[in-house]
Amino acid sequence: MNCPRDEGRAASPLRRGIIIVKIVTDSTSYIDQGLQKRLDITVIPLSVQFPDETFRETEVDYGYFYRKLENSKIIPTSSQPPQGEIENVFRDLLAAGHQVLGIFISSLMSGTYDSALVVRDRILKDEPGAAIEILDSRTNCMALGSMALAGAREADRGSSLPQVKAAVEAVMPRVRFYFVPATLEYLKKGGRIGGASALLGSLLQIRPVLYVREGETELLERVRGKRAAIARMLEIMAADASRFGVAEVVIHHIDAPAEAAELGRTVESRFALPVTYCPIGPVIGLHVGPGTLGIVYTTVNS
């Protein structure tokens, strides 16, 4: 199973009319395309640039990108969507009679959220009555995706813009995202760690357990060996499951479907929870590289 989807669920009767509130997010949410279509979520792509080639994240083949990344001596750069593209999306939805809730990658990771604010203010000068709300997810990947899906499902019930926004804000403090790179090479290339630290870490098989906290990627702890690092992620999840309850588990991976499947089977067996699998795309993946594994889950209670 790929990124979360609502297969088998009957279409809401509201689908026969107009759902007033529309969710807009960006490509680092990595929401399954089928689910995007069913819940009518608009995804605006970020881009990645090598010296000789540029890709829009929604259009590039992930396998091709990661092969190119592995053979590159430099880390490509990423860029936010042009303001004009965001503005066109917002104006088209408003012109169709909708209200808009935009939920974007952390403002500490990308300028996408700030650009959306600028666009919103520009539109409100022209159309003071336009209903546009913008939220900073303070995260990325399916942690962001989970928030966008919560909003889209609330909108699918015919809820008002304030209700949809409240549904997203209720999910925000309950989403967790932990991940483990397969190698320190990409953290070194990206300047996240020094060469000496990378060399020592590689010699000792040190693997960082990373997580997203307050909008930034931070080091939780260092563990010797990737298997031990994955076990540590599961320990953290188990503690959350005991204290808060856990639902909606997503296994993230970067070009590592077999390892992701193994991790997923462990989660299903240990926690008796269904698991979905979701590959991470280039904009986030370029920082940690192929082989990375991660877990996104939402707690039942705060």
TAPE-V410056 format. One record per pair of residues at least 24 apart in sequence whose ideal C-beta (glycine too) atoms are under 7 Angstrom apart, sorted by the first residue. I is the first residue (numbers start at 1). J is the second residue. D is the distance in Angstrom with one decimal. If there is no record, write none. Layout:
i = [I I]
j = [J J]
d = [D D]
//
This chain:
i = [1 1 2 2 2 2 3 3 3 3 3 3 4 4 4 4 4 5 5 5 6 6 12 14 14 18 19 19 20 20 21 21 21 21 21 21 21 22 22 22 23 23 23 23 23 23 24 24 24 25 25 25 25 26 26 26 26 27 27 27 27 28 28 28 28 28 28 29 29 29 30 30 30 30 30 30 31 31 31 39 39 39 41 41 42 44 44 44 44 45 46 46 46 46 46 46 46 47 47 48 48 48 48 48 49 49 49 50 55 57 57 57 60 62 62 62 62 63 65 66 66 66 66 69 69 70 75 75 75 75 76 78 78 80 80 80 80 81 83 83 83 86 86 86 87 87 90 90 90 91 94 94 99 99 100 100 101 101 101 101 101 102 102 103 103 103 103 103 103 103 104 104 105 105 105 106 106 106 106 106 106 107 107 108 108 109 131 133 133 135 138 138 139 139 139 140 140 141 141 141 141 141 142 142 142 142 143 143 143 143 146 146 146 146 146 147 147 147 171 173 174 174 174 175 175 176 176 176 177 177 177 177 178 178 178 178 178 178 179 179 179 179 179 180 180 180 180 180 180 180 180 181 181 181 181 181 182 182 182 182 182 183 183 185 186 186 186 187 190 209 230 230 233 234 234 237 237 240 241 244 244 244 245 245 245 246 246 246 246 246 247 247 247 248 248 249 249 249 249 250 250 250 251 251 251 252 252 252 252 253 253 253 253 253 254 254 254 254 254 254 254 254 255 256 256 256 259 260 263]
j = [276 277 32 276 277 278 30 31 32 142 276 278 32 35 149 250 276 32 34 35 35 38 156 156 158 97 155 156 98 99 98 99 101 155 159 161 164 93 98 100 101 103 148 151 152 155 89 100 102 103 104 144 148 81 104 105 112 57 58 281 283 105 140 141 144 283 284 144 145 148 141 142 145 278 280 281 145 148 149 152 153 156 148 152 89 81 85 86 89 81 78 79 80 81 110 112 283 78 79 76 78 282 283 286 76 77 79 76 282 281 282 283 282 255 279 281 282 255 282 254 255 285 290 286 289 290 186 189 190 286 286 283 286 110 111 112 115 112 115 118 119 115 116 119 119 122 119 123 132 123 127 130 131 161 131 132 133 151 161 164 165 134 135 135 137 144 147 148 151 168 136 137 137 140 144 136 137 138 139 140 215 136 215 215 216 140 161 161 165 168 214 215 175 177 212 212 284 177 252 280 284 296 250 252 278 296 175 177 212 296 171 175 248 296 298 171 172 175 298 302 298 299 302 296 298 240 296 297 211 212 294 296 209 211 233 236 294 295 210 252 292 293 294 207 209 226 229 230 233 292 293 207 208 288 289 292 226 289 290 291 292 289 291 289 287 288 289 288 287 233 263 293 295 266 270 295 297 299 271 299 300 301 299 300 301 271 273 297 299 300 273 298 300 297 298 273 275 295 297 276 278 296 275 277 295 278 280 294 296 277 279 280 292 293 279 280 285 288 289 290 291 292 290 290 291 293 293 293 293]
d = [5.0 6.0 5.7 6.9 5.9 6.5 6.0 6.1 3.7 6.9 6.2 3.8 6.2 6.4 6.7 6.4 4.8 4.9 5.4 4.7 6.2 6.2 5.0 6.4 5.0 6.5 5.5 6.3 6.1 5.5 6.9 4.9 6.0 4.1 6.9 5.2 4.7 5.0 4.6 5.7 5.6 6.7 5.5 4.8 4.5 6.3 6.0 6.0 4.5 5.0 6.5 6.7 4.2 6.9 5.3 5.5 5.4 4.1 5.1 6.6 6.8 4.7 4.7 6.5 6.3 5.3 5.6 4.5 3.9 5.4 5.8 5.9 5.8 5.4 6.4 5.9 4.6 6.3 6.7 3.8 6.9 6.1 6.1 5.2 5.7 4.8 6.2 6.0 6.0 6.5 5.9 6.6 5.9 6.2 6.9 6.8 4.7 6.8 5.0 5.0 5.1 4.5 5.9 6.3 5.6 5.2 6.6 4.7 6.4 5.1 5.7 5.3 6.2 6.9 5.7 6.0 7.0 6.6 4.7 6.9 4.6 6.9 4.9 6.2 6.9 6.4 6.7 4.6 5.0 5.9 5.6 4.6 6.7 5.3 4.7 4.4 5.9 6.3 5.0 6.2 5.6 5.9 5.6 4.8 4.6 6.9 6.0 6.0 6.2 6.6 6.9 5.4 3.8 4.6 6.9 4.6 5.0 5.6 6.4 5.5 5.9 4.6 6.9 4.8 5.5 6.8 5.4 5.0 6.3 6.2 6.7 6.3 6.4 4.9 6.1 6.5 6.1 4.9 5.6 6.1 4.1 4.8 6.6 4.1 5.0 6.1 5.4 6.2 5.3 6.1 6.4 4.0 6.7 6.1 4.7 6.8 5.7 6.2 5.9 6.0 5.9 6.4 4.4 6.4 5.4 4.4 4.6 4.2 6.3 5.2 6.3 5.3 6.4 6.7 5.6 5.4 6.2 6.7 6.4 5.4 5.2 4.5 5.8 6.9 5.3 6.5 6.9 5.5 6.2 4.8 6.6 4.9 6.3 4.8 4.6 6.3 6.3 5.4 5.4 6.5 5.8 6.6 3.1 5.5 5.8 6.2 4.3 5.9 6.6 6.7 5.5 6.9 6.8 4.3 6.2 4.9 6.3 6.8 6.8 2.6 6.0 6.1 6.5 6.2 6.2 5.4 3.6 6.8 5.4 6.2 6.3 6.3 5.5 6.9 6.9 6.2 6.3 5.6 6.0 3.8 6.0 4.7 6.2 3.2 6.0 6.6 6.6 5.1 5.8 6.8 7.0 5.6 5.7 6.3 4.6 5.2 5.0 6.8 4.6 5.4 5.3 4.3 5.7 5.0 6.3 5.6 5.2 3.7 6.2 7.0 6.0 6.9 6.8 5.4 6.9 4.9 4.7 6.8 6.7 5.2 6.4 4.2 4.1 6.8 5.2 6.3 5.8 6.3 5.9]
//
